[in-house]
């Protein structure tokens, strides 16, 4: 679930270069397929337009804030293709995690230490990184119900956080080593 979805061109499968004629020039947009995003639901974080092409020149529909869309899995820099409620392209910075019944739980602060000075990387699902994560010394909210997994000797917990573009996102971040306790010195997070 991510979450506020800001896609980059570090995708898993490059599909093609989408060529569009706009005016007297030919614009090239690199598009990719991210399998982990196929059929994922997102919500709009404001009123947005859905466009017919990646040039964002021809709007085919307007969606209200909090509208739920279904992704095709095809993305480009700052763009995502949707297939519901209509097929088209949207700016990915205007998408966020769709409500799943999860709520914000306990608030924590990412520790401000030399090891965490660049913040933490966040993941959509295990092994699928997002393009940002919570910054050093920022607040996060553990999801309720809590969700976590273990990987490479670390516990990853699902949190709400504010991404680098100022959008609220949901992702998995490292709590610390297996056995660490949230809010304790063994964790990447202190009580807020």
Sine and cosine of phi, psi and omega as CSV:
sin_phi,cos_phi,sin_psi,cos_psi,sin_omega,cos_omega
0.00,0.00,0.84,-0.54,0.13,-0.99
-0.70,-0.71,0.40,0.92,0.91,-0.42
0.97,0.23,0.63,-0.78,0.29,-0.96
-0.18,0.98,0.86,-0.50,-0.30,-0.95
-0.90,-0.44,0.94,-0.35,0.05,-1.00
-0.86,-0.51,0.95,-0.30,-0.15,-0.99
-1.00,-0.03,0.54,-0.84,0.08,-1.00
-0.85,-0.52,0.11,-0.99,-0.04,-1.00
-1.00,0.04,0.41,0.91,0.11,-0.99
-0.99,-0.13,0.66,0.75,-0.08,-1.00
-0.98,0.21,0.20,-0.98,-0.09,-1.00
-0.97,0.24,-0.58,0.81,-0.02,-1.00
-0.72,-0.70,0.83,-0.55,0.07,-1.00
-0.99,0.12,0.82,-0.57,-0.03,-1.00
-1.00,0.03,-0.82,0.57,-0.11,-0.99
-0.11,-0.99,0.09,-1.00,0.21,-0.98
-0.97,-0.25,0.87,-0.49,-0.04,-1.00
-0.99,0.12,0.91,-0.42,-0.04,-1.00
-0.98,-0.19,0.79,-0.62,0.01,-1.00
-0.77,-0.64,0.69,-0.72,0.05,-1.00
-1.00,0.05,0.89,-0.45,0.06,-1.00
-0.79,-0.61,0.93,-0.38,-0.04,-1.00
0.91,0.40,-0.77,-0.64,-0.01,-1.00
-0.99,-0.12,0.08,1.00,-0.04,-1.00
-0.87,-0.49,0.29,-0.96,0.04,-1.00
-0.94,-0.35,0.92,-0.40,0.00,-1.00
-1.00,-0.02,0.68,-0.74,0.01,-1.00
-0.92,-0.39,0.80,-0.61,0.03,-1.00
-0.82,-0.57,0.85,-0.52,0.06,-1.00
-0.97,0.23,0.79,-0.61,0.04,-1.00
-0.84,-0.54,0.48,-0.88,-0.10,-1.00
-0.65,-0.76,0.38,-0.92,0.14,-0.99
-0.97,-0.25,0.78,-0.63,0.11,-0.99
-0.92,-0.40,0.97,-0.23,-0.10,-0.99
-0.82,0.57,-0.58,0.81,-0.05,-1.00
-0.94,0.35,-0.18,0.98,0.01,-1.00
-0.98,-0.19,-0.12,0.99,-0.01,-1.00
-0.88,0.47,0.79,-0.61,0.02,-1.00
0.91,0.41,0.25,0.97,0.07,-1.00
-0.97,0.23,0.56,-0.83,0.02,-1.00
-0.99,-0.10,0.62,-0.79,0.10,-0.99
-0.69,-0.72,0.28,-0.96,0.07,-1.00
-0.86,-0.51,0.50,-0.87,0.04,-1.00
-0.98,0.19,0.65,-0.76,-0.01,-1.00
-1.00,-0.09,0.08,1.00,0.04,-1.00
-0.19,-0.98,0.08,-1.00,0.09,-1.00
-0.93,0.36,0.77,-0.64,-0.05,-1.00
-0.70,-0.71,0.24,-0.97,0.13,-0.99
-0.97,-0.26,0.57,-0.82,0.16,-0.99
-0.98,-0.21,0.75,-0.67,-0.09,-1.00
-0.94,-0.35,0.47,-0.88,-0.01,-1.00
-0.95,0.33,-0.53,0.85,-0.10,-1.00
-0.70,-0.71,0.24,-0.97,0.01,-1.00
-0.93,0.37,-0.23,0.97,0.06,-1.00
-0.95,0.32,-0.26,0.97,-0.01,-1.00
0.87,0.50,0.50,0.86,-0.05,-1.00
-1.00,-0.02,-0.51,0.86,-0.09,-1.00
-0.85,-0.53,0.95,-0.32,0.02,-1.00
-0.97,0.23,0.71,-0.70,0.03,-1.00
-0.96,-0.30,-0.29,0.96,-0.01,-1.00
-0.20,-0.98,0.48,-0.87,0.10,-1.00
-0.95,-0.31,0.69,-0.73,0.04,-1.00
-0.90,-0.44,0.65,-0.76,0.04,-1.00
-0.97,0.26,0.31,-0.95,0.11,-0.99
-0.84,0.54,0.58,-0.81,0.00,-1.00
0.95,0.30,0.20,0.98,0.10,-0.99
-0.95,0.32,0.64,-0.77,0.02,-1.00
-1.00,-0.06,0.74,-0.68,0.03,-1.00
-0.83,-0.56,0.41,-0.91,0.07,-1.00
-0.93,-0.38,0.79,-0.62,-0.03,-1.00
-0.99,0.15,0.50,-0.86,0.11,-0.99
-1.00,0.06,-0.37,0.93,-0.11,-0.99
0.99,-0.15,-0.10,0.99,0.01,-1.00
-1.00,-0.09,0.82,-0.57,-0.09,-1.00
-0.67,-0.74,0.30,-0.95,0.12,-0.99
-0.61,-0.80,0.02,-1.00,0.00,-1.00
-0.85,0.53,0.94,-0.35,0.04,-1.00
0.96,0.26,0.15,0.99,-0.04,-1.00
-0.80,-0.60,0.49,-0.87,0.12,-0.99
-0.63,-0.78,0.68,-0.74,0.08,-1.00
-1.00,-0.01,0.69,-0.72,0.05,-1.00
-0.90,-0.43,0.39,-0.92,0.05,-1.00
-0.86,-0.50,-0.17,0.99,0.08,-1.00
-0.60,-0.80,0.64,-0.77,0.13,0.99
-0.99,0.17,-0.12,0.99,0.05,-1.00
-0.52,-0.85,0.46,-0.89,0.04,-1.00
-0.98,0.18,0.74,-0.68,0.04,-1.00
0.15,-0.99,-0.16,-0.99,-0.05,-1.00
-0.90,-0.44,0.64,-0.77,0.05,-1.00
-0.75,-0.66,0.37,-0.93,0.10,-1.00
-0.98,0.21,0.83,-0.55,-0.12,-0.99
-0.93,0.38,-0.37,0.93,0.04,-1.00
-0.93,0.38,-0.23,0.97,0.01,-1.00
-0.99,-0.13,0.27,0.96,0.03,-1.00
-0.91,-0.43,0.48,-0.87,0.06,-1.00
-0.60,-0.80,0.09,-1.00,0.02,-1.00
-0.88,0.48,0.70,-0.72,0.07,-1.00
-0.98,0.22,0.52,-0.85,-0.01,-1.00
-0.88,0.47,0.73,-0.68,-0.02,-1.00
-0.81,-0.58,0.24,0.97,-0.09,-1.00
1.00,-0.02,-0.19,0.98,0.07,-1.00
-0.96,0.29,0.53,-0.85,0.07,-1.00
-0.77,-0.64,0.21,-0.98,0.08,-1.00
-0.97,0.25,0.74,-0.67,0.07,-1.00
-0.97,-0.24,-0.62,-0.79,-0.04,-1.00
-0.85,0.52,0.64,-0.77,0.01,-1.00
-1.00,-0.07,0.69,-0.73,0.05,-1.00
-0.74,-0.67,0.29,-0.96,0.06,-1.00
-0.89,-0.45,0.74,-0.68,0.09,-1.00
-0.92,0.39,0.77,-0.64,-0.05,-1.00
-0.87,0.48,0.54,-0.84,0.03,-1.00
-0.98,-0.19,0.99,0.16,-0.03,-1.00
-0.84,-0.54,0.31,-0.95,0.05,-1.00
-0.83,0.56,-0.61,0.79,-0.01,-1.00
-0.92,0.39,-0.45,0.89,-0.06,-1.00
-0.94,-0.34,0.31,0.95,-0.08,-1.00
-0.89,0.46,-0.40,0.92,0.04,-1.00
-0.99,-0.14,0.13,0.99,-0.04,-1.00
0.99,0.16,-0.31,-0.95,0.00,-1.00
-0.86,-0.51,0.54,-0.84,0.15,-0.99
-0.97,0.26,0.55,-0.84,0.06,-1.00
-0.88,-0.48,0.43,-0.90,-0.07,-1.00
-0.77,-0.64,0.64,-0.77,0.11,-0.99
-0.90,0.43,-0.80,0.59,0.04,-1.00
-0.59,-0.80,0.25,-0.97,0.00,-1.00
-0.76,0.65,0.79,-0.61,0.06,-1.00
0.99,0.12,-0.02,1.00,-0.02,-1.00
-0.87,-0.49,1.00,-0.01,-0.10,-0.99
-0.94,0.34,0.53,-0.85,0.18,-0.98
-1.00,0.05,0.12,-0.99,-0.03,-1.00
-1.00,-0.01,0.18,0.98,0.08,-1.00
-0.33,-0.94,-0.23,-0.97,0.02,-1.00
-0.09,-1.00,-0.01,-1.00,0.00,-1.00
-0.93,0.36,0.64,-0.77,0.00,-1.00
-0.98,0.20,0.30,-0.95,0.07,-1.00
-0.83,0.56,0.65,-0.76,0.08,-1.00
0.92,0.38,0.23,0.97,0.01,-1.00
-1.00,0.00,0.23,-0.97,0.03,-1.00
-1.00,-0.04,0.57,-0.82,0.14,-0.99
-0.72,-0.69,0.37,-0.93,0.08,-1.00
-0.84,-0.54,0.84,-0.55,0.06,-1.00
-0.92,0.40,0.64,-0.77,0.00,-1.00
-0.94,0.35,0.50,-0.86,0.07,-1.00
-0.79,-0.61,0.93,-0.36,0.17,0.99
-0.96,0.28,0.47,-0.88,-0.02,-1.00
-0.92,0.39,0.52,-0.86,0.00,-1.00
-0.60,-0.80,0.74,-0.68,-0.01,-1.00
-0.44,-0.90,0.22,-0.97,0.11,-0.99
-0.50,-0.87,0.31,-0.95,0.02,-1.00
-0.95,-0.31,0.68,-0.73,0.05,-1.00
-0.42,-0.91,0.77,-0.64,0.06,-1.00
0.78,0.63,0.68,0.73,0.07,-1.00
0.97,0.23,0.21,0.98,0.00,-1.00
-0.82,-0.57,0.49,-0.87,0.11,-0.99
-0.98,-0.18,0.79,-0.61,0.06,-1.00
-0.96,-0.29,0.76,-0.64,-0.02,-1.00
-0.89,-0.45,0.49,-0.87,0.02,-1.00
-1.00,0.02,0.78,-0.62,-0.05,-1.00
-0.68,-0.73,0.38,-0.92,0.25,-0.97
-1.00,0.00,0.69,-0.73,0.06,-1.00
-0.49,-0.87,0.27,-0.96,0.07,-1.00
-0.99,-0.11,0.84,-0.54,-0.05,-1.00
-0.98,0.19,0.07,-1.00,-0.06,-1.00
-0.88,0.48,-0.43,0.90,0.03,-1.00
-1.00,-0.01,0.11,0.99,0.03,-1.00
1.00,0.09,0.09,1.00,0.02,-1.00
-1.00,-0.05,0.61,-0.79,0.07,-1.00
-0.96,0.28,0.71,-0.70,-0.04,-1.00
-0.74,-0.68,0.23,-0.97,0.11,-0.99
-0.82,-0.57,0.71,-0.70,0.03,-1.00
-0.26,-0.97,0.16,-0.99,0.06,-1.00
-1.00,-0.06,0.72,-0.70,0.05,-1.00
-0.73,-0.68,0.35,-0.94,-0.01,-1.00
-0.96,0.28,0.86,-0.50,0.12,-0.99
-0.96,0.27,-0.54,0.84,-0.06,-1.00
0.59,-0.81,-0.19,-0.98,-0.01,-1.00
-0.91,0.41,0.37,-0.93,0.08,-1.00
-0.81,0.59,0.73,-0.68,-0.03,-1.00
0.99,-0.13,-0.20,0.98,0.03,-1.00
-0.93,0.36,0.43,-0.90,-0.03,-1.00
-0.85,-0.53,0.81,-0.58,0.01,-1.00
-0.80,0.60,0.71,-0.70,0.02,-1.00
1.00,0.07,-0.19,0.98,0.01,-1.00
-0.99,-0.14,0.25,-0.97,-0.03,-1.00
-0.87,0.50,-0.39,0.92,-0.02,-1.00
-0.97,0.23,-0.14,0.99,-0.08,-1.00
-0.97,-0.24,0.36,-0.93,0.11,-0.99
-0.96,0.27,-0.10,1.00,-0.09,-1.00
-0.83,-0.56,0.63,-0.77,0.12,-0.99
-0.94,-0.33,0.31,-0.95,0.07,-1.00
-0.90,0.43,0.66,-0.76,-0.03,-1.00
-1.00,0.09,0.00,0.00,0.00,0.00
